[in-house]
């Protein structure tokens, strides 16, 4: 028998972890479990230790050493930041730390009863969909099993256009595959709906109730160090920033986030900020002219780049197609990807060849955009990275220098090119937004016209009871020094409502 008890060995392991963060906790625990098989089996797998599990003296020493290491490395990193020209990017991120800290402390009020209703509705919808899917298939099968779904689609129903998974063992049933099969059989639409509901239920509806604090609010951790563009990321149980915006189911989840009695939720939404970034960064005269004169860019695109008709004759659906193409180009989407975007928007009478003609027309009319793309690629190949001209932030894109020949190399370079230009547009939006948030916080410091709740991509969510909140917040977000220096106006809209879903 071991000389020490399981409890003694476990406590020793926790102390070792506090003294040396590199200790492999799980490996050490498995070694201990070999000597105490019955007890270890009863206890189950050992969870990762936290400072709550460590003796106070050991925790203090660990925390002090952590702070000391940070202080020692600061001069080295600070010099490196200046050498790389990243000081403006760092100072911009630091300027929004106070408002982000306030968002984390405030949290968002949640309607628990709405989540309970959604849970019941989602469960019922999934059961109904499973019966309908199996009825269309002609037999019972596990709808959540990729293997069984592939068997039904490609063997039982004989659908065309399947592709094998990377392992080559079966046909893929991922989202892109189902999109490509859309229209061949009604079972595809039901499978996609089942997956969407199942994902939202597992990701949000079932998890959110367990995260609600006694005061009825959910508080998430927010950060800026994970996403290369500097966009906020969210963790702490669920990602509130990832709730779908365009779908009705996503809207139902957003209805669970509500304003307290006597207050309203508000949202300041930067207007087409990435497309404005494309106009500024590319210097295209037609894009700049449209935004400078306050024209409808989507109508212009439909008239001048796609249909070649007078702008006054552009109908609603034609404008919608111009809108889809504008946002597709901003995201460097291919003709096939553009076709998928049309399908998502409910426009299905269009094929890949039509989409390619639209893209060709777009680039021919906005003729400075493609040369700007090429300049970005050249910069990345020359330096190994690209730099945001507004903030100095950089992104390493090694794929631009890929020397692999053939399809694999072409694919790597094409993906890297999309990443490079998309990143610059996203950073443009984040720079404008962060300057706006910093100015908003400076204003709120002496006049609390609203409480900031969350910054979702290009939208600032707040809680307010002031009728003048919208006008003040829009001015704070758009009338910053950097916004005023742009060659086109930076605009924003403001919306209010009782729930998060009402703000769109």
C-alpha positions as CSV (number, residue, x, y, z in Angstrom):
1,X,0.0,0.0,0.0
2,X,1.2,3.6,-0.6
3,X,2.7,5.4,2.4
4,X,0.3,8.4,1.9
5,X,-3.5,8.4,1.5
6,X,-5.3,9.5,-1.6
7,X,-6.2,12.8,0.0
8,X,-2.6,13.5,1.0
9,X,-1.3,12.6,-2.5
10,X,-4.0,14.8,-4.1
11,X,-3.2,17.8,-1.9
12,X,0.5,17.4,-2.7
13,X,-0.4,17.5,-6.4
14,X,-2.3,20.7,-6.0
15,X,0.6,22.3,-4.1
16,X,3.0,21.2,-6.9
17,X,0.7,22.8,-9.5
18,X,0.7,26.1,-7.6
19,X,4.5,26.0,-7.4
20,X,5.1,25.0,-11.0
21,X,2.4,25.8,-13.6
22,X,4.0,23.4,-16.1
23,X,3.0,20.4,-14.0
24,X,1.0,17.9,-16.1
25,X,-2.0,17.7,-13.8
26,X,-3.9,14.9,-15.6
27,X,-0.8,12.7,-16.1
28,X,0.1,13.0,-12.4
29,X,-3.5,12.2,-11.4
30,X,-3.5,9.1,-13.6
31,X,-0.3,8.0,-11.9
32,X,-1.9,8.5,-8.4
33,X,-5.1,6.6,-9.6
34,X,-2.9,3.5,-10.3
35,X,-2.2,3.2,-6.6
36,X,-5.8,3.9,-5.5
37,X,-7.9,2.2,-8.3
38,X,-11.1,1.8,-6.2
39,X,-11.1,5.3,-4.7
40,X,-10.1,6.9,-8.1
41,X,-12.9,5.0,-9.8
42,X,-15.4,6.2,-7.2
43,X,-14.2,9.8,-7.5
44,X,-14.2,9.8,-11.3
45,X,-11.9,11.9,-13.5
46,X,-10.1,14.7,-11.6
47,X,-11.2,18.2,-12.7
48,X,-8.6,20.9,-13.4
49,X,-7.5,22.7,-10.3
50,X,-8.1,26.4,-9.6
51,X,-6.6,28.8,-7.1
52,X,-9.6,28.0,-4.9
53,X,-8.1,24.6,-4.4
54,X,-4.7,25.9,-3.3
55,X,-3.6,26.8,0.2
56,X,-3.6,30.6,0.7
57,X,0.2,31.0,1.2
58,X,0.9,29.0,-2.0
59,X,-1.7,31.0,-4.0
60,X,-0.2,34.4,-2.8
61,X,3.3,33.3,-3.8
62,X,2.0,32.2,-7.2
63,X,0.1,35.4,-7.8
64,X,3.0,37.6,-6.7
65,X,5.4,35.7,-9.0
66,X,3.0,36.1,-11.9
67,X,2.9,39.9,-11.3
68,X,6.6,40.1,-11.0
69,X,7.1,38.2,-14.3
70,X,4.8,40.6,-16.0
71,X,6.7,43.6,-14.6
72,X,10.0,42.2,-15.7
73,X,8.9,41.4,-19.3
74,X,7.1,44.7,-19.8
75,X,10.2,46.7,-20.9
76,X,11.2,44.1,-23.4
77,X,7.7,43.8,-24.9
78,X,7.2,47.6,-24.9
79,X,10.4,48.1,-26.9
80,X,9.3,45.4,-29.3
81,X,5.9,47.1,-29.7
82,X,7.5,50.4,-30.7
83,X,9.9,48.7,-33.1
84,X,7.0,47.0,-34.9
85,X,4.9,50.2,-35.0
86,X,2.2,48.7,-32.9
87,X,1.9,51.4,-30.2
88,X,-1.2,53.0,-31.8
89,X,-3.0,49.6,-31.9
90,X,-2.1,48.9,-28.3
91,X,-3.3,52.3,-27.1
92,X,-6.6,52.0,-29.0
93,X,-7.3,48.6,-27.4
94,X,-6.4,50.0,-24.0
95,X,-8.8,52.9,-24.5
96,X,-11.8,50.6,-24.6
97,X,-10.9,48.5,-21.6
98,X,-13.0,50.6,-19.2
99,X,-16.2,50.4,-21.2
100,X,-15.6,46.6,-21.7
101,X,-15.1,46.2,-18.0
102,X,-18.4,48.0,-17.4
103,X,-20.2,45.7,-19.9
104,X,-18.9,42.6,-18.0
105,X,-20.0,44.0,-14.7
106,X,-23.4,45.1,-15.9
107,X,-24.5,42.0,-17.8
108,X,-27.7,41.6,-19.7
109,X,-31.1,40.9,-18.2
110,X,-32.7,37.6,-19.2
111,X,-36.3,36.5,-19.4
112,X,-36.0,33.0,-18.0
113,X,-39.7,32.1,-18.8
114,X,-39.0,32.8,-22.5
115,X,-36.1,30.4,-22.5
116,X,-38.3,27.8,-20.9
117,X,-40.9,28.3,-23.6
118,X,-38.3,28.1,-26.3
119,X,-36.9,24.9,-24.9
120,X,-40.3,23.2,-25.0
121,X,-41.0,24.6,-28.5
122,X,-37.6,23.5,-29.8
123,X,-37.9,20.0,-28.4
124,X,-41.4,19.6,-30.0
125,X,-40.1,21.0,-33.3
126,X,-37.2,18.5,-33.3
127,X,-39.5,15.5,-32.6
128,X,-41.9,16.6,-35.4
129,X,-39.0,17.1,-37.8
130,X,-37.6,13.7,-37.1
131,X,-41.0,12.1,-37.9
132,X,-41.3,14.0,-41.1
133,X,-37.7,13.3,-42.2
134,X,-38.1,9.6,-41.6
135,X,-41.4,9.6,-43.4
136,X,-39.7,11.1,-46.5
137,X,-36.9,8.6,-46.2
138,X,-39.3,5.7,-46.0
139,X,-37.7,4.3,-42.9
140,X,-36.6,5.1,-39.4
141,X,-33.0,6.2,-38.9
142,X,-31.0,8.4,-36.5
143,X,-31.3,11.9,-37.9
144,X,-28.2,13.1,-35.9
145,X,-25.9,10.3,-37.3
146,X,-23.8,11.5,-40.2
147,X,-23.3,7.9,-41.3
148,X,-27.0,7.1,-41.4
149,X,-27.9,10.4,-43.0
150,X,-25.3,9.7,-45.8
151,X,-26.8,6.2,-46.3
152,X,-30.3,7.6,-46.6
153,X,-29.3,10.5,-49.0
154,X,-27.0,8.7,-51.3
155,X,-28.0,5.0,-51.2
156,X,-31.7,5.0,-50.4
157,X,-32.7,8.2,-52.2
158,X,-29.9,8.2,-54.7
159,X,-29.2,11.9,-54.6
160,X,-26.5,13.2,-57.0
161,X,-23.6,15.5,-56.2
162,X,-22.2,13.8,-53.1
163,X,-18.6,14.1,-52.1
164,X,-16.5,11.9,-49.8
165,X,-15.2,13.0,-46.4
166,X,-11.4,13.5,-46.0
167,X,-11.1,9.9,-44.8
168,X,-12.9,8.7,-47.9
169,X,-14.9,6.2,-45.9
170,X,-18.4,7.8,-46.5
171,X,-20.1,10.6,-48.2
172,X,-20.1,14.0,-46.5
173,X,-23.3,15.5,-45.1
174,X,-21.9,18.8,-43.9
175,X,-23.6,22.1,-44.4
176,X,-22.0,22.8,-47.8
177,X,-23.0,19.4,-49.1
178,X,-26.6,19.9,-48.0
179,X,-26.6,23.4,-49.6
180,X,-25.5,21.8,-52.8
181,X,-28.2,19.2,-52.6
182,X,-31.0,21.8,-52.0
183,X,-33.8,21.3,-54.4
184,X,-33.2,17.7,-55.3
185,X,-35.4,16.4,-52.5
186,X,-37.6,18.0,-49.7
187,X,-35.7,16.0,-47.1
188,X,-32.7,18.4,-47.4
189,X,-34.6,21.4,-46.2
190,X,-35.9,19.4,-43.2
191,X,-32.5,18.1,-42.3
192,X,-31.0,21.6,-42.4
193,X,-33.8,23.0,-40.2
194,X,-33.3,20.1,-37.7
195,X,-29.6,20.8,-37.5
196,X,-30.2,24.6,-37.0
197,X,-32.7,24.0,-34.2
198,X,-30.6,21.3,-32.5
199,X,-27.5,23.5,-32.6
200,X,-29.3,26.6,-31.1
201,X,-31.0,24.5,-28.5
202,X,-27.7,22.9,-27.3
203,X,-25.6,26.0,-27.6
204,X,-28.0,28.6,-26.1
205,X,-31.5,27.5,-25.0
206,X,-30.2,24.8,-22.7
207,X,-27.1,26.6,-21.4
208,X,-28.3,30.1,-20.8
209,X,-30.6,29.3,-17.8
210,X,-27.7,27.9,-15.9
211,X,-25.7,31.1,-16.3
212,X,-28.3,33.5,-15.0
213,X,-27.2,35.3,-11.8
214,X,-29.5,35.8,-8.8
215,X,-30.3,39.3,-10.1
216,X,-31.5,37.8,-13.4
217,X,-28.6,38.9,-15.5
218,X,-26.0,37.0,-17.5
219,X,-22.4,38.2,-17.4
220,X,-19.9,37.2,-20.0
221,X,-16.1,37.6,-20.2
222,X,-15.1,39.8,-23.1
223,X,-11.7,40.0,-24.7
224,X,-9.8,41.4,-27.7
225,X,-6.8,39.1,-27.9
226,X,-8.2,36.1,-29.7
227,X,-9.6,37.4,-33.0
228,X,-6.9,38.9,-35.3
229,X,-8.9,41.9,-36.3
230,X,-9.3,43.0,-32.6
231,X,-13.0,42.2,-32.7
232,X,-14.4,41.3,-29.3
233,X,-14.6,37.6,-28.3
234,X,-16.9,36.3,-25.6
235,X,-16.7,33.3,-23.3
236,X,-18.0,32.1,-20.0
237,X,-20.5,29.4,-21.0
238,X,-21.9,30.7,-24.2
239,X,-20.9,33.1,-26.9
240,X,-23.5,35.9,-27.0
241,X,-21.7,37.5,-30.0
242,X,-22.5,34.4,-32.0
243,X,-26.3,34.3,-31.8
244,X,-27.5,34.3,-35.5
245,X,-28.7,37.7,-36.7
246,X,-30.5,36.8,-39.9
247,X,-32.6,33.8,-38.9
248,X,-35.9,33.8,-37.2
249,X,-34.7,31.2,-34.7
250,X,-31.8,33.5,-33.7
251,X,-34.3,36.3,-33.3
252,X,-36.3,34.2,-30.9
253,X,-33.2,33.6,-28.7
254,X,-32.5,37.4,-28.7
255,X,-36.0,38.0,-27.5
256,X,-34.8,36.4,-24.2
257,X,-32.6,39.4,-23.5
258,X,-34.8,42.2,-22.2
259,X,-34.8,45.7,-20.7
260,X,-35.7,46.1,-17.0
261,X,-38.9,47.8,-16.0
262,X,-38.9,51.5,-16.9
263,X,-36.0,51.2,-19.3
264,X,-35.4,50.2,-23.0
265,X,-32.6,48.5,-24.9
266,X,-30.9,50.6,-27.5
267,X,-28.4,49.9,-30.3
268,X,-26.1,52.2,-32.2
269,X,-25.3,50.4,-35.5
270,X,-22.4,51.7,-37.7
271,X,-23.9,52.0,-41.2
272,X,-22.3,49.7,-43.8
273,X,-18.9,50.3,-42.1
274,X,-17.0,47.6,-43.9
275,X,-18.2,48.7,-47.3
276,X,-17.2,52.3,-46.3
277,X,-13.9,50.8,-45.4
278,X,-13.6,49.3,-48.9
279,X,-14.3,52.7,-50.4
280,X,-11.7,54.5,-48.3
281,X,-9.0,51.8,-48.5
282,X,-9.4,51.2,-52.3
283,X,-9.9,54.8,-53.2
284,X,-12.5,53.8,-55.8
285,X,-14.2,57.0,-57.2
286,X,-17.6,55.4,-57.6
287,X,-17.7,54.0,-54.1
288,X,-16.4,57.2,-52.6
289,X,-18.9,59.3,-54.6
290,X,-21.8,57.3,-53.6
291,X,-21.0,57.6,-49.9
292,X,-19.9,61.2,-50.1
293,X,-23.2,62.2,-51.7
294,X,-25.3,60.0,-49.5
295,X,-26.5,57.9,-52.4
296,X,-28.0,54.3,-52.2
297,X,-25.0,52.1,-52.9
298,X,-27.1,49.0,-53.5
299,X,-29.3,50.8,-56.0
300,X,-26.2,52.2,-57.8
301,X,-24.7,48.7,-58.0
302,X,-27.9,47.2,-59.4
303,X,-28.2,50.0,-62.0
304,X,-24.6,50.6,-63.0
305,X,-22.8,47.4,-62.4
306,X,-25.4,44.6,-62.9
307,X,-28.4,45.6,-65.0
308,X,-27.1,48.7,-66.8
309,X,-30.3,50.7,-66.4
310,X,-31.2,54.1,-65.1
311,X,-31.0,54.2,-61.3
312,X,-34.6,55.5,-61.2
313,X,-35.8,52.2,-62.8
314,X,-34.2,49.9,-60.3
315,X,-36.9,47.8,-58.5
316,X,-36.9,46.3,-55.0
317,X,-35.7,42.9,-56.1
318,X,-33.0,44.3,-58.3
319,X,-31.8,46.5,-55.4
320,X,-31.7,43.4,-53.2
321,X,-29.5,41.6,-55.7
322,X,-27.2,44.6,-55.8
323,X,-27.0,44.5,-52.0
324,X,-26.1,40.8,-51.9
325,X,-23.4,41.4,-54.5
326,X,-21.9,44.4,-52.6
327,X,-21.5,42.4,-49.4
328,X,-20.3,39.3,-51.2
329,X,-17.5,41.4,-52.9
330,X,-16.5,42.9,-49.5
331,X,-16.0,39.3,-48.3
332,X,-14.2,38.1,-51.4
333,X,-16.9,35.5,-52.1
334,X,-16.6,33.5,-55.3
335,X,-19.4,33.0,-57.9
336,X,-20.5,29.8,-56.2
337,X,-20.4,31.4,-52.8
338,X,-22.5,34.3,-54.2
339,X,-25.1,31.9,-55.5
340,X,-25.3,30.4,-52.0
341,X,-25.8,33.9,-50.6
342,X,-28.6,34.5,-53.0
343,X,-30.3,31.2,-51.9
344,X,-30.0,32.3,-48.2
345,X,-31.7,35.6,-49.1
346,X,-34.5,33.7,-50.8
347,X,-33.4,34.3,-54.4
348,X,-33.2,31.0,-56.1
349,X,-33.7,31.7,-59.8
350,X,-30.0,32.3,-60.4
351,X,-27.1,30.0,-61.2
352,X,-23.3,30.2,-60.9
353,X,-22.8,31.6,-64.4
354,X,-25.2,34.5,-63.6
355,X,-23.3,35.2,-60.4
356,X,-20.0,35.3,-62.3
357,X,-21.4,37.8,-64.7
358,X,-22.6,40.0,-61.8
359,X,-19.1,39.9,-60.2
360,X,-17.4,40.7,-63.5
361,X,-19.7,43.7,-63.9
362,X,-19.1,44.8,-60.3
363,X,-15.3,44.8,-60.7
364,X,-15.5,46.5,-64.1
365,X,-17.6,49.4,-62.6
366,X,-15.8,49.7,-59.3
367,X,-12.5,49.5,-61.2
368,X,-10.1,50.5,-58.4
369,X,-11.0,47.7,-56.1
370,X,-9.2,44.8,-57.8
371,X,-5.9,46.8,-58.2
372,X,-6.1,47.6,-54.4
373,X,-6.6,43.8,-53.7
374,X,-3.5,43.1,-55.8
375,X,-1.5,45.8,-53.9
376,X,-2.5,44.2,-50.6
377,X,-1.3,40.8,-51.9
378,X,2.0,42.3,-53.1
379,X,2.6,43.9,-49.7
380,X,1.9,40.6,-47.9
381,X,4.3,38.7,-50.2
382,X,7.0,41.4,-49.8
383,X,6.8,41.8,-46.0
384,X,5.2,38.6,-44.8
385,X,2.4,40.5,-43.2
386,X,-0.1,43.3,-43.9
387,X,-0.7,46.4,-41.9
388,X,-3.9,48.4,-41.2
389,X,-3.2,52.0,-42.2
390,X,-5.5,53.5,-39.5
391,X,-4.1,51.7,-36.4
392,X,-0.8,50.0,-37.4
393,X,-2.2,46.6,-36.4
394,X,-0.6,43.8,-38.4
395,X,-1.5,40.3,-39.6
396,X,1.0,37.7,-40.7
397,X,-0.3,35.9,-43.8
398,X,2.4,33.3,-44.7
399,X,0.1,31.7,-47.2
400,X,0.6,34.7,-49.6
401,X,4.2,33.4,-50.0
402,X,3.2,29.8,-50.5
403,X,5.5,28.2,-53.0
404,X,3.6,24.9,-53.4
405,X,2.7,24.2,-57.0
406,X,-0.6,22.9,-58.3
407,X,-4.2,23.0,-56.9
408,X,-3.1,22.8,-53.3
409,X,-0.8,25.8,-53.6
410,X,-3.5,27.7,-55.6
411,X,-6.0,27.0,-52.8
412,X,-3.7,28.2,-50.1
413,X,-2.8,31.4,-51.9
414,X,-6.5,32.1,-52.7
415,X,-7.6,31.6,-49.1
416,X,-4.8,33.8,-47.9
417,X,-5.8,36.5,-50.3
418,X,-9.3,36.5,-49.0
419,X,-8.1,36.5,-45.4
420,X,-5.8,39.5,-46.1
421,X,-8.4,41.8,-47.6
422,X,-11.3,40.7,-45.3
423,X,-9.0,41.4,-42.3
424,X,-8.3,45.0,-43.5
425,X,-12.0,45.7,-43.8
426,X,-12.8,44.2,-40.4
427,X,-9.9,46.1,-38.8
428,X,-11.2,49.4,-40.4
429,X,-14.6,48.7,-38.8
430,X,-13.0,47.9,-35.4
431,X,-10.8,51.0,-35.4
432,X,-13.8,53.3,-36.1
433,X,-15.9,51.4,-33.6
434,X,-13.3,51.4,-30.8
435,X,-12.7,55.1,-31.2
436,X,-16.4,55.5,-30.9
437,X,-16.6,53.4,-27.8
438,X,-13.8,55.3,-26.1
439,X,-15.5,58.6,-26.8
440,X,-18.8,57.1,-25.6
441,X,-17.2,56.1,-22.3
442,X,-15.7,59.5,-21.9
443,X,-19.1,61.0,-22.3
444,X,-20.8,58.5,-20.0
445,X,-18.3,59.3,-17.3
446,X,-20.0,62.6,-16.6
447,X,-23.5,62.0,-18.1
448,X,-24.7,58.4,-17.7
449,X,-27.2,58.7,-20.5
450,X,-27.1,54.9,-20.9
451,X,-25.4,51.8,-19.5
452,X,-23.3,49.9,-22.1
453,X,-24.1,46.2,-22.3
454,X,-22.3,44.7,-25.3
455,X,-20.4,45.5,-28.5
456,X,-21.5,43.0,-31.2
457,X,-19.4,43.4,-34.3
458,X,-20.3,46.9,-35.4
459,X,-23.2,47.5,-32.9
460,X,-23.2,49.0,-29.4
461,X,-26.0,47.7,-27.2
462,X,-27.1,49.8,-24.2
463,X,-29.8,50.1,-21.6
464,X,-31.4,53.5,-21.1
465,X,-34.4,55.5,-19.9
466,X,-33.4,58.7,-21.6
467,X,-35.2,60.0,-24.7
468,X,-32.1,61.8,-25.9
469,X,-29.9,58.7,-25.6
470,X,-30.0,57.9,-29.4
471,X,-28.8,61.3,-30.6
472,X,-26.0,61.5,-28.0
473,X,-24.7,58.0,-28.6
474,X,-24.8,58.3,-32.4
475,X,-22.7,61.5,-32.1
476,X,-20.3,59.8,-29.7
477,X,-19.8,56.8,-32.1
478,X,-19.4,58.8,-35.3
479,X,-18.0,62.2,-34.5
480,X,-14.5,61.0,-33.4
481,X,-11.3,62.5,-34.7
482,X,-10.5,59.5,-36.9
483,X,-14.1,59.4,-38.3
484,X,-13.9,63.1,-39.2
485,X,-10.6,62.5,-41.1
486,X,-12.1,60.0,-43.5
487,X,-13.0,61.2,-47.0
488,X,-16.6,60.1,-46.6
489,X,-19.1,60.4,-43.7
490,X,-19.2,57.7,-41.1
491,X,-22.8,57.3,-40.2
492,X,-24.8,55.2,-37.6
493,X,-28.4,54.4,-36.9
494,X,-30.1,54.0,-33.5
495,X,-32.9,51.7,-32.6
496,X,-34.8,51.0,-29.4
497,X,-37.0,48.2,-28.1
498,X,-38.1,46.0,-25.2
499,X,-35.9,43.1,-26.3
500,X,-32.7,42.6,-28.2
501,X,-34.7,41.2,-31.1
502,X,-36.5,44.5,-31.4
503,X,-33.3,46.4,-32.3
504,X,-33.1,45.2,-35.9
